């Protein structure tokens, strides 16, 4: 913008100088003081804070009033309205009904998704833009070089400069897409500060410029290259061999030389608030204002006191009058500020913010995004004892103890608001705060509701472990300790270590004492302390985070978060240390090795659990040629083996249904002595690459009914199932819509009798039930199955119909038109199906079976299922079977069959997803 292009009003020095200030005030209404600053001193930028804001509606009205004052008093351009809205525990605007809560910067980075980082930033920007804000004080680009002891904590992304760059730029782009201008902070970096003690002591950066160039400056350099609009320069001191700076934002060496000349930044620079105690005490606001502008700052920040703000304005005037600051220097900053405003605002936009009308439209999708983001951020750093989920390790009659610290307040939640309204009779303050104690009290109640059992809850302080804690620990079977920045609040660290020692001693004496430690702020509290066996991180303790934590602890979803930065990188390196040679299965070469591998896995199974490989043989994974009519199944199996000894270390089977474009992973298992060496990962990657190379692939599935070895992820042992789900989730599988499949049994068939009234209920609906063998009358059965079931189900029915001596099909027919309304396979020992359904072999010769009920959804579906199951059980008894196994029962059918006297023998979760979730570029 050239000088002759400037509005004539800017020729007035007072108007021009007003644009070089960003100011705030105390109060939720326009005060005479802020009105004077806009009307008489022509300030061009306002920083709003929590002290100004109530509800979203009130904020919209307040911003609109500020802009109207500016417009009516002759401002050529609207005010720059800025806001801190970092998410996590740092939000200036809070309104439960319209403004969504999202994870902190580190919480978002824990999801591992740059796309999510963009979406969260974009949603945040759209919300604050709706109330009239046009600048966000973010992203935070600090690198936590000394992560454990820095007060920034989860406000920063992490300790890896490149990762901070990536997430910072993703957030920046999300903000800008919503037409919000961005302000990176805190230059040159608040990630490694030394603190001397009192509020008058300035935090100090002791790193050299070379060290900063390799760490703290990297995200700023990268964001500048990508179009960062503004940068806030911190007020910290810098002391090293190359420079001795008392306040960075007042130093020409930092602002003009380092930021502008070295890093090439041409945008707006904003000073730290000059009212900060150390700065105002050392220099004074009047002199500080002059020094900030001389150093190269375009906007001088004065947040609070009107008298101090007047002092700053007077200081700048004196600086110009005394020729310390030239008119040209004022114009340079003026042009930068005006150019920034053209990017984000106009009078039409400033005077008519959409407010609630837009926010109410955005809220449902933003709320779903919030839930997704928090679920993805929950991080289980360790779970050595497989204590999670609690639903599988804590019995209803056992006590759960929650121990929580006292922490500072956070934004309120709907639950707290309702409690406050009942107590105070107030209903109009949607931006009230919720104390940390209140958050944890609600968290405890949520835990109790989720487990339907007793919960003991008390807080702890710097007084350490007291008798009340000891008594409660003795009572409880599981102890959950919450920590919040334990590295800076050392009493929390000491308390946790003391309780950990007590639990270890009590466990050694035979008492059940499970310990779970949860960090709700900095994840570095116990990140490296492996004596804490189960350690979870949430990255903030807003109620949205606590809600996600409860659901994660009880297995409603599998936490996939990882600690950002160097720890994530080191864990990735550790996990991918070995890439094993994966070879195609060769039946002649590998048959004996596979049989030996199966036996090895069998022997390692716990005595009280069913081993899924207790029945299969090496023949169970391969079909005979041309086994099926109308469908071609391409098999591709893989092994990791020792070519010298011919021993197999791992095996994976896959199947591709060419007509349907369906790819299935049927089994992956590894020698127990070779686990945690990336063999399973290597097999999985090779299997996925093979399936994705099929041109007609449309769908991927984990688990298969034929062969029926692993119908999905085994979930009989919930702790082990959760571990497997985390493993498959980390390898790309989607767990949003799993299908539960059950194997049921009646163990003592001779003594089983139908429940009273069952037979009469079946007879009342007049369905016709019959039994067929062989291919005669099979056409209607196959058409029914093809219409209502999966491809592997259809193949199973074909095999059963081909084995007329040992298998039959029970049919249920409609009394109206004779159409089939249900089918099920029955079989007895000796069927060829046993090769592919190895649980039949594992159960012994006296087993009879019922397979794959195909019952379309209808009002009578339950009674049809009971009818075909009843006929199947009777046939099993007639053939002399002592045990009946009913396999491949879907979730909604289970309860109906349990009512008939069946019991759950096994349970699996089948997964399916689109091929697009996997990229062949990322598969070796």
N, C-alpha and C positions, 0 to 999 in steps of 0.2 A: 504494500500500500504506500504510494508516494504521498509526500506532504501536501501537494496541491489537490489530492483526492480527499483529504480530510474534511469533515464537516466544519464550517466556519466557527462553530461553538468551541472547537478544540483550540482555537487561537487564544482563548482565555486560559491563562495558566492554572487558575484554580479548578476549572473543569478538567483539564488534562491531568493535574495531580490527583484529583479524586478517583480517576480510573486506576491508579496505582495502589489502591488500598482494598483489602478484603477484610471485612469486619463482621463481628457478631454482637449479640447483646443477651441479656438475661430476661426471660419472660416469654410467655406464650402468646402475647398480643403485641401489636406495634406500639412501641413506647415513644414518647416525645423525643427521646435521645436518638433512636434509630431513624426517626423521621427527619430530624435535624441533619443527621449525617448524610441522608440521601438528598434532601432538598437544598441544604445550604452548603454542604461540603462536597456534594456531587460524587460520593463514593460509588464505585461501579460494580462491587462484588460483595456478596453476603455469604458467610459460612454459617449454616444452621447446625444446631446441636440438639441433644436430647432435652436441654432446658427450654428450647423453643417449641417443641413438638408434642402434640397430644395425639389425636386420631388422624387418619389419612384425610378425612373431610376437613378437619381444622387446619391441617397443613396446607391443603389446596387453597383454602380461603386466605390463610396468612401470606402465602407466596403471591397470590393474586393481588392482595392489598399492597404488598411491597412493590410489585411491578407497576401497579396503578399510580402509586406515589411518584415513582421515578418518571413515568410517562407524563403525568400532569405537571411535574416540575421541570420539564424540558429536556430530559435525558434523550440524546439522539438515538441511543441503542438501549436495549433492556439490560437489567442487572444480570450479572453472573451469579446464579444461586447454587452454592456448593453444599455437599453433604458427605459425611462419613457413613458409609453403609457397607462395611466389610463383611457382614454376616458372621456366623458363629456368635460369639459373645459381644461383638462390637457393631451394634446397629443404632443409629440415631433415631430412625423412624420405626416405630413398632405399632402395629394395629392388627390384632388377631383376625379380624374379619376381612381385611383387604391386602395386608402386606405379609408375604410369606417369609418364613425363617429358612435359611439355607446354611449348610456347613461352613465352617471357617476356611480360610485359604488352604491350610494344611489338611483339613478334612476333605476338601474337594480333591486335593492332590493325592490323598490316600486311595481314592477310587481308581486311580490309574487311567482316567479317561479325560483327555483334552477336550473331547466333544462335550462332555458333561460340564467341564469348567467354562466353556463358551456359553452353554445353555443357561447355567446358573447366573453368570454375569449378565447375560442378555435379559433374563427374567427380572433380575434386580434393577437393571437400568430402566426397563419399561415401567416398573412400578414407581420408581422415584420420578421418572419423567412425567408420569400421569399426574403427579401432584404439583408439577411446575419446576422441579429441580432440573438444572441443565448441566451440572458438573458433578462428578463423583471423585472423592479424594481416594483414588485407587487406580491401578492395583498396587499392592504392597510388594515391592521388588527387593526387599532385604534378603540377604543370604545368611542363614544362621550358622556362621562359621564356628561359633562357640554355642552350640544349640542348647545345651543343658541349662545354662544359667542366664539366658536372655529373657527380659520381660516381654519382648514381642511374642514369644511362644508361637501358638498356633495361628496368629495373625499372619505369619510368614509361611511360605510354601514349604521350606525345608533348608537343607544345608548343601544342596548340590546346585551350583550356579546355572548349569544348563537346564536343569529341571525347573528351577525358579523362573528362568527365561521363558520356557515353553508354556507354563501355566499362567505366568503373568501376561504374555502376549495373547493367549487364548481368552483370558478375562478382558483384556484391553479391547480386543476385537468384538467381544460380546457387548461391551458397553457402547462402543462406537456405532455398532449396527443399529442401536436404539437411539442414535443421535444424542448421546451423552458424551461430553468431553471428559478426557481422562487425565489423571494426575498421578504419576508414579511417585512413590515415596519409599524410604526416607534417604535421599542422596547425602553422602556417598554410600551409606549403609549403616543401619542400626543393628546389624547381625552379630557384632562382636565388640560390645561396649564394656569398658571397665567403669565400675561405679565406686565413688569414693565415700559416699555416706549420706550427708544431709542434702536437703533440697537445694541448697545454695551451691553444692558441688556439681559441676557439669560432667556428665558422662563423657568418656574419652575414647576415641579410636586410636589404638596404638599400632595398627598395621601400617606397613610402608605402602607407598603408592604402587610398588611392584606387586605386593601381596593383594592389595585391593583390586588391581587390574586383573588378577587371575581369579578373583572370587566376587567380592561385593559389587564391582563395577560392571560385571558381565551382563546381568539382566538389564541394567540401564542402557548399556551400549546396544544390546539387541532390540530392546523396546523402542529406542530412538530410531533405529534403522527401520522399524515397522510402523512408525508414525505416531509415537506417543505425543499427546497434545501439550502436557505441562508436567513439571517436576517440582515437588516440594523438597527444598534443601533443609536438612536438619539443623538443629541448634547445638549439636554436640561439638566438643573440642577434638582436635587432632594433634597428637604429639608423637613425632617420630624423628628420625635423623634428618629427614628432608624438609619438614615443615613443623611449625608450632602455631596452630590456629586456635584461638579461644572459642570462636563460634563459627561453624562452617558457613551458615547462611549470611554472615557478615564479611566473608573473606573473598576478595577478588581472586585469590589463588584457587579457590574451590569453584566459585560460580563461573567466572569469566574464563579462567585459564583451563581448569580441568573439565568442567561440564560443557562449556561452549566451544572452546578451541580444540581440546583433545578429543572429546566425544562427539563433537559436531552438532550439538543440540541448538535448534533455532526457535524452539517453542517458548512458552511462558514459564518463567521460574517463580516459585512462590516461597517466601521465607517461612521459617518456623514462627510460631506466635511469639512476638517480641515481649509479651507480658509474662513469659515464663520467668520464674523467680530468679534463677541463676543469671539469666541474661540481663534482666532489668536491674538487678542489684549490681552487676559488674559494670554496665555501660550506661544504663538509662534508656528509656524508650525514645526520647528525642534524638539522642546521638545514634542509637541503634537503627532508627529509620533511615537516617542519612547514610550510615555505613552499609545497610542492606541494599539500597539503591545504587550506591557507588560500586558495590561488589558485583552487581548485575542482576539483582532480583527485580522482577517486573511487578509483582504484587507483594505488598507488605501486609502480613497477617497480624491483626489485633483483635482478639476474640471477645473481650468481656467488658472492661470498665470504660465508661464514656469519657471520663477525665483523662485516662491514659490514651484513648484514641485521639482526643483533641491534641494531646501532647505530641503524638506521632505526626499528625497533620501539620502542626506548627513547626515541628522539626524539619519536615521536608521543605516547607516554605523558607525557613531560615537557610537551609542548605542551598537553595536556588539563589536567594538574595545574596548570600556570601560567596557566590560563584564556586561553591564546592560541587554543585550539580548543574550541568548545563541544560538549556532548553532542549538541545538536541538529544541529550540523554533521556529526558522525559518523553520526548516524542518516540524514541526507539521502543520503550516499554509500552507506550500508548498504542502504537501500531500492532504490537504483538497481541495485546489484550483485545483490541478491536477485531483482529483477524480470528482470534479464538472464538469470540462471540458470534461471528458470522457462521461458524460451523454448527452452532448448537441452538441458536435462538433467533427469534424475530418478534416484533411487537404483537403480531397476530397470535403467535404461539404462546408468548409470555403472558398476555392478558386473558387468554381463554384456555387454561389447562383443563384437560378432560376430566380429571378427578375420579370420583367414584364410578361414574358411568363406564369408564374404561377398566378400572380396577376390578369391578365386579365381573366383567367378561374374562379378564385374564386369570382370575383367582383359581378356578378349578384346575386348569392345566398347570399352573405354577405350584399348586398344592401337591399334585401328583409328582411333579419334578422334585419337590422338596423331599417327599417320602423316598423316592428313588435315590436321591443323592445321599441322604442319611443312611439308608440301607447299604449302599455301596461303600460308604466310608468306614463303617464299623470294621475294626481290624483286630483279629486274634493273632497277637504276636507269638504266643506259645500256648499249647494245651497238652502238656506232657502226660498228665494223668487221664486224658480223655474225659474231663469233667463236663464238657459241653456236648450236646445241650443238657440243661439241668433236668429236663423232663425224663431223661433216660438214666440219670444217676442219683436223683434225689426222690425218695419215696414220700408219699403224702403225709405220713405220720412223723416225718423227720423235720426238725426245726432248721430254718434258714436264717442266718444272722447277717444283718446289714450294718456296717460300720462306716460312718460318713464324717468328713471334716466340716468345719464351719468356714464358708467361703463368701465372697462378695456377691451382691445381687445380680440377677440377670433379668431379661425381659419376661413379662408375665405370660402365662398360658391360659387357655380357655378354662382349664380346671381350677387354677388359682383365682382367676377372675370371678368364677362362679362362687367360690368360697368367700372371697372378699365382699362380693355383693350381698351374700346372705348375712355376713357379719356386720357390714357397714351400711347396708341399704343403698349403696351407690351402684349405678349401672352405666355411667357415662364415661368412665376413664379406661379406655381400651389400651392405653399405653403405660399402665402401671407396671411396677417392677415386681419380680418374684425373687425372694431371697434364695441363696443357695440351699439353706436349710429347708425352705419350702419345696424347692425342686426335688431334693432327695427324699423328703417325706412323701411326695407324690410318686416318686420312683419306687419307694418301698411298697406303697399301696398297690402299684401296678404289678410288682413282683408277686405279691400275695394273691392278687386276683388271678394272675396267669397260672400259678401253680395250684390254686385251690387248697392251700395249706398254710401252716403257721409261718409267720415272719416276725423275727425279733429285730428291732431297729434302735440304735442309739448312736450318738455322735462321739467323736473323740477330739481332744485338744492337745495343746503342748504339755499338758499334765501327764501324758503317756498312758500306759495300760493301768487302769484302776481296777479295784475289786469287782465293780459291776461288769467290766469287760471280761474279766476272768470267768465269772459265773456264767455269763451268756455264752462264751466260747466253749465251756464245758458242756453246756446243754445242746449246742447246735451241731448238726452233722456237716453243714456247709457254711463257710464264712465268706462273705463278700466284703472286701474293703475298697472304698472309693478314695482315690488320691487326686489332688489338683495342684500341679506344680510342686511336687514333693522335693525336687532338687533345690528349690528356693525356699520352701516351707519345710525345713529339715525335720520338724517334729513328725510330719507325716511319714517320712522315710523311716525314722526310728520306730514309730508305732507299728508300721507294717512289718518291718523286720522282726520285731518282738513277737507279734502275733504269728508270723510264719514259723518262728522257732517253737512257739507253744504248740502249734498244729503238728509239727514234725514229731515232737516228743509224745504228744497224745496219740498220734497215729502209730508210733512205734510200740505203744503199750496196748494196741489192739482196738482203739476207738476210731470211729470214722470221723475224720476232720479234713474235709476238702476245703482248699483255700483258693479263691479267685480274687485277683487284684485287678481293679479297673481304673485306668487313668482317664479322667474326664477333661483334661486340659493338655498339658505338654506330654507327648507320648514317651519322652525320654526319661520319665521317672524311674522306670525299671526295665527299660528296653534292653539293657545289656546285663541285667542281673538274672541269671538263669536259675538262681535259687527260688525265684518266684515262678513256679511251674506253669500256672495258667494266668496269662496276662492279656487284658483286652484294652483297646484304646478307642475313645469316641471323639476326641478333638474339640468337644465343647460340652457343656452340660445344660443346654437349653432343653426344654421339654421334648422337642422334636428328636433330639439326639437320644434322650433317655427312653423315649418310646421305641425307637429303633433298637436300642440296646436290649430292652426286655424281650422283644420279639426274636432277636438273635440268640439270646441266652436260652430260649426255650425252643429253638429249632424251627421257627417259622420261615426262616430263610438262612442260607449259608453265607456267613460273612466272607467277603472277598477283598476287603481293604488290605493295603500293605503300607508300612511306614515309608513316607516319601524320603527321597534323598539317598545318601550313601549307603544306609542300611538296606534299603530296597535293592540297590545295585549289588551289594555284597551278597545278599541272599539269592539273587538271580544267578550270580556267578557260581555260588556254591551249589545251587540246584542243577545248573546246566554244565557242571564241570566235565561230565563225560557224555559223549555222543556215541552210542553203541551202534555197531554194524548190524543192521536189520536185514535178514535174508528172507526170501520167499520160502514158504513151507514146501518141503519135499517129502512126500509120504514114505517112500522107501527109505530115505536117509534118516528122517526125524521121528518115525513112528515109535520106536522104542524109547527115544529120549523124551517124547511127550508123555508116554505112559509113566516113565520114571518121575517126571516133573509133577504130574498129577498126584502120584503117591506121596511125594515130598510135601506138597501143599496140604494134602489130607492130614498128614502126621502133625503138622504145625497148628491145626485148628484146636481151639479150646475144647476141653472134654464136654462142656455143657452146651455146645453150639453145634448146629448142623453145618457140616462143610458142604459147600455147593458142588465140590468136586468129588464127593464120596461115591457117586454113581457113574460118572462119565468114563469112557475109554477114549483112546485116540480116534476111534471110529465115529465118535459122537458128533464130531464137528464137520464132517463131510457127507454130502448126500450122494447116493448112487446116480450114475448118469441117467438122464431122461426120467427122473423120478416123478416129475409133475407135468400135468397137462395144462397147456395154455399159459405157462409162465416159465421164463428162463431165469434161473438163479445162478449168477456168476459168483464163484467163491474165490477169495484171495486171503490166504492165511500167512502169518509172518512169525518168524522166530528170531530170538537172539540166542546164539549158541557158542559153545566152545568147540572150534573146529578140530582141535587136537584130541579132545576126549569124546566128542559127539554129544556132550551133555547140553540140554537146553536150559537156559537161564530164564527165558520168558516166552510166552506164546500169545498171539492175538488172532482172532478169527473175524472175518468180515464177509458180508453177503450183499449182493446187488441185484435187485429185482428190476430187470430191464424194462418191462412193460410199464411199471409204475414209476420208475425213476427213483426208487427207494434204496438208500444205502444204510446198512445196519452194521454196528459193531456188536458182535455176539459175545465176545469174552476177551478179557485181558487178565492174565495172571503171571506172577513172577515168583521164582524160587525165593522162599522166605529169607534165606541166607544172603540173597543178592538185592534185597529191597533198599530203597533210599539211595540208589546209585544211578538213577535216571533210566533204568531199563524200561520200565513201564511207559515213561514219557517218550522214549525213542520209538517204542512199538506203536504207541498211540499216534504220534506224528506221522509215521510211515503209513499206518492204516488210513488216516484221514486223507493223506495225499493220494493214496490209491483210489479212494472213493470219489474224491473231488475231481479226479481226472476223467471220470465217466461223463461223457458229454451230455447225457440225458438226465443227470442227477437233479432231483427236485426237492428231496427231503433227506435228512439224516436222522438216524434213530440210535439211541444207546440202549441196548437190550433187545432180545428177540425171543419169541415163543417157540421158534423152531430153528435150531435145537433149543430146547427149553432148559438150558443150564442156568443162564443169567437172564431173567426176564427184564432186568434193569439193574440199578444199583441195589445191592442187598441192604435191607434196613431192619433186619431182625435185631441186630445190635445197633441201637440208635447212635451210640458214640462212634462206633466204627463207620456206620453209614454216613454220619456227618463229616467224618474225616475224608471219606471217599468222595462225597459231594464237593467238598472244598477242593479236592485234587482235580476232579473233572471240571469244576468251575474255572480253576486256574488255567485249564487247558482249552477253555473257550466255550464250554457247553452252557446252555441257557436253562436255568432252573425255575423259570417263572410259571410254567404249566406242566409239572410232572404228572404222570399217570400212575396211580398206585395199583399194583397187581398183587394178589394174595394167593398163597397155597394154603388150603384148609384141610382138616383131617377129622375123621372119626376113628379113634384108636381101638375102641372095643366094639366092633360092629355087631358081635353076637348079642350084646346087651342093649343095643340101641333100639329105641322105639320112637316112632314119630311123635312130635308134640301133640298134646290133646287138641282135637278140633281141626288139625291140619288137613286130614283127609277129607273131612266134610267141606272145608273151605274150598278145596280144589275141585271137588265134585259139583259144588254149587255154581261155579262159573261155566261148567259144561264144555270146557276145552277137551279135545280128544288127544290122547297121548298114545304113541305107538313106538315100536322098536324095529329098525330095519338093519340088515346086514348086506354088505357088498354093494355093487354098483347099480343094482336094480332099484328103481325109484330114487336114485341119487341126484338126478338132475335138479329137482326142486330144492333139495338140501344145499347143493353147491351154489345155486342161484341166490338162495337166502343168505348164505354166509358171505358170498361175494358182495352182496348189497349192504350188509350190516356189520362187516368185520374187516380186519386187516389182511394183508396179503399172506403173512405167515400163518394166520388162522386158517385161511383157505387151503393152504398146502397141507396143514395138519389134518384137515377133514379129508382131503384126497388120500392121504396115507391110511387113515382109519378105514375109509371105504374099500381100499384095496386089500385090507387084511380082514376078510370076513370071518375068519375062524376065531379071532381074539378080540375083535372090535365091533361095536355097533353104534348106531346113531338113534338117540331118543328124539322124537319129534313131537311138538305141540302144535295142534291145528285149531284154527278159529272155528267155532260152532256155526258162524254165519256163512262163510264162503269156502271153508276148508283150507285157506291160505296158512302157510307156516307162520307161527308167531314166536317160535323158540326151538332151539336145537342144542344138544350137548353130546359129546362123545363119551361112550363108556368102553372100558377095556378090562382085560384080566391079564394075569402074568403070562409071559410068553409072547406078547405082541411085539412086532418089529418096531412099534413106536417107542419101546423102552430104550432102544439105542439112542434116540434123540430126546427122550424125556427121562433122564437118568435118575430122577428122584424115585422112579418106579423100581429100579434095580436096587437103590439104596434101602428101600423099605422092606425088601425081602420077598420071598415067593408067595406069601399069603396076602399080598396087597392087591386091592382092586382100585380102579381109578375112574374118575370123571374129569373130563377135560373141556375147557373152553366153552362155557355157556355163551350162546349168541342169542340174546334176548333184546329185541328193539325196544326203545323207550315207549311206554304206553301206560295207561292207568292200571292195567292188569299185569304189568311186567313182573311184579313181585310174586304174584300167585303162579304165573307161568314158570318162573325160576324155581319156585318150590316144587312144582309138579315134575319138571324134568329131573331135578335133583333127587326127589323121592323115588322115582322110577329107577334112576341110576343106582342109588343105594340098595334098593331091593335086588337088582340084578347082581350087584357085587356080593350080597349075602347069599344069593342063590348059587353062585359059583364057588362058595366056600371061603371067600376072603374074610380075614379077621380085621383088616384095616382098610379104610376107604380114604383115598387122597383125592381132593378136588382142586385141580390146578387152573391157574389163569383166571382168577376171579377179580373183577374190577371193583374199585372202591365202593361204589354205591350198592353193589350186590353183596358185599361182605356181611353187613348187618342182618340182611334177610336170612342168609345161610347160618349165621351164628345162632339165630333164633331156632333153627332146626336141630341144634346140637353139635354143629361143627365147631372146631377150634382152630385158631390161627397157627399154622406150622411155619410159614415163612412169608416175608413181604418184600417187595421190590418197588423201586421207582423208575419207571421207563421215561426216558427223555427224548424229545424230538426237537429239531430246529431246522432252519433254512441253511442251505450251504453257504449263503453269503456271510454267515457269522465267522467262517473260516477263510483264510486267504492262503492259497498255495504258495504265495511268496514267502510266508512266514513258516512254512513247513519244509524241513530238510529233505 
